[in-house]
Amino acid sequence: MKRDPRCRTIPVILQTAHVGREEMIEGIRAGAYYYLTKPYDHEVLMSVVRTAAADSHEIRELQKRLRRGLHVLSLLSEARFAIRTLDEARDLAGVLANACPDPETAVVGLTELLVNAVEHGNLGITYEEKSTLRNCHEWEAEVLRRLDLVENAEKKVNVHFQRSDGQIHFHISDEGNGFEWKRYLEIDPRRAFDTHGRGILLARHFSFSALEYRGRGNEVTATVSLAGALA
């Protein structure tokens, strides 16, 4: 199913009696990012299904933005951008992904990194706060509220696009205090049933050839190889 381009972004929920690190790695490699352990109750089932459906809807919206993107980016060798809102993050991801050999894959990872830089970086929304806000359907409202605060008015996410030596590099930096990025590069069964927190892992395994955080975590470089496209 995941090898078919028409089905690649359809969310898959795994129902299992046990989920550990190895099982999660196997599931992610197969293309599943959502889990239900047996037995489960109605609320857990609905929460996971709602999350998968919402993520699927967002991916379809990103792909629409992508198709409206600028294909002239295939000629671009270097550029710099500055954004501050979620809409700007999504729009820029849709444009930049057109420079990549597989835009529909790249747009997912780019959006995740840019949205993270806005919400977690510049606005300081923690993982735990986002969990609570998403459960109450108040996440985007809280993002908008914090964007309006005086202390956040001038904060920007800076993006440096570079094409060289058969690779595309996206350098993304925010003005936040960083985060414990190493926790999110690997599988953690304790977060398997959270309604978010898979984005960096997904970006690393699904969207980019390499993903490298620096320092305290407010700078990241995502790399896309052009070797396959040039071959």
N, C-alpha and C positions, 0 to 999 in steps of 0.2 A: 504493500500500500504506500509506504513512504518512498519507494523508488519511482512511483508514478507522479510526475509533476502536477497532475490534476488533483491529487489527493494529499500532497506532501504536508499541507498546513492544516488538515483536518485533525482536531484534537483527539487523542486516544487516552482513555482512562483504563488503567489496569486494576482489575479486582484480584486480590491475593490474600492468602491467609497469613503471609509473613513478608515483611519488607526490610531488608538490611542493605548494607552498602553495595554488595555484589549484585543483588537483585535490582537495585536502583540503577546501577551502571548498565546492566543488561537492558533494562527498560528504556533508558535514555538513548542508548545506541540503536535501539529498535525504533525510537521515535515517540515514546510515551513519556509524558511529563506530569501525569496526574495519577493518583493512587487511591484506592479504597481497600481497606483491610476488612476481612470478614471476622465476626459479624459487624455490621454498621447500622446506624439508625437513620431515620428519615432525614433529619436535619443535616447530617454529615453528607449523605448522598446528594441532597439538593444543593448544598454549598459547593461541592466539588463540580457538579454538573453546571451550576451557574457560572463558576469561575472559568471552566473550559469553554463554555459558550461565549462568555464575554471576551476571553482572549481570542477566540476564533473570529468574532466580529471585528475586533480591533485589527487583527492581521489583514482581514479583507479590506478594511478601510485604508490601511497602510498601502496595500497593493494598488488601490484606486489612486492614491496620491502618487505612487510610484509611476503609474502609467501616464500621469500628467507631468512627470518630471522632464528635465532637460537632458536629452540624449547627447547634446553637444558636450556634456561633461567627459565623454570619452576622449576629447581632445585636450582636456585640462591637465596641466602638469603640477600646478600648485595654487592654493587659494586659502584664505583665512575668513572665518565667519565668527560672529558673536550672537548668541541667543540668550533669552531669559525666561520664556514661557513654555508650557507643554506643547501648545500648537506650533510654536516656532521649532521646537525639537522634532516634532513629527514631520513638519514640512521639510526641514533641512535633511532629515534622514531619507525622505522620499526622493529628494533631489540627488544627494550624494550617492545613493545606492545605484543610480544609473551609470556611474563610472565603473561599476564592478561587473565581472563576467556573469554572475548570477544575482541580478538585482533583487529578486523576490526573497532570496535568502538573506542578503546583506541588509535589507531594510529592517528586518526584524531585530538583528543585533545592534544596528546603529540606533534605532529608536530606543532600545533598552538602555544603552550607554548614555545617550543624551538626556533621556527622561530622568535617569538616576542622578546625573550631574545637576539637574535642576532641583529635583525634590529632596534628595538626600544630601547633596552637596551644598548648593547655595541656600536652600530653605531649611536645612537641618531637620527634616522629618526622619525619625529613626525607624528601624525595621519594626519595632514593637508598635510605634504610633501608627505606622501604615497598616499593620494588621487590624488594629482597632478601627481605624478610619474606613478601611475597605469593608469590614463587617457591617458598619453602619451606613455604607454607601455615601460617605462624606469626604472621601479622599481628594477628589478634584476641587471641591469647595474649599477645603483647607489649603490646598496649593494656591488657589486664587487669593485667599485671605492673606497668606504669608507674602505673596508677591506684592501686595499693596502696603506692606509694612515699610516704614521709612528706612530701617536698617537694611532692607533687601532691594531697595529701589534701583541701586546702581550695580548690583551684582550681575555678572555675565558668565556664561559658559563659553569658553573660547575653543574653536575647532580649527585645526590646521590640517589641510588636505595636501598630501604629497604623492606623486607618482614617480617612481624611479626604480631602475634595476629589476624590472619585471614584477614589481609589487606596488600596491597602493597602501599608504599608511594614513590612518585617521588618528591624530593626536588630539585628545579631548581633556580639558582642564577646567575645574570649577574653583570657586573662592571659598569653599567650605573647609572644615577641619579634617576631612578624610574619614575613613572608616576601616574596619578590620577586613580588608578585601580578601585575604587568604581564606577566610571562612566560606566564601561564596564561590570559590573556584573549584571546590571539590564537593562530592556527594555528602550530604548530612541527613541520615534517615530521620532525625528529630524534626526536620523541616519539611518532610515529605508531604504532609497534609496541610501545610499552610497555603493560603490563597495567593501568595506571591513569594518572591525570593528565588525563583528559578532563572531569572533573566540573564544574569552574568554567566551562569553555567550553560544556558542555552546558547548565548552568543559565542562562548568559547568553543563549544563542540559543533555548532550548527552553522554559524555565520562567517567565522573568520579562520584564517590559517593560523593566526597567533593572537593572543591577547595578553598584554603586559601592563600591570599596574606598577606605579612608582611611589616611593616614599610613603607618605601617610595615607595614600589612596585617593587623592584628589586629582591625579593625573593618570591617564590610561592611553595606551597606544593599541589600536586594533589594526591588524595587517591582513590584506587579501592578496593572495598570489595570483598573478596573471599568467603563470606558466601554462596551465591547461587551456586558457583562452587563446594563447599565442601558438600553441602546438598545432 
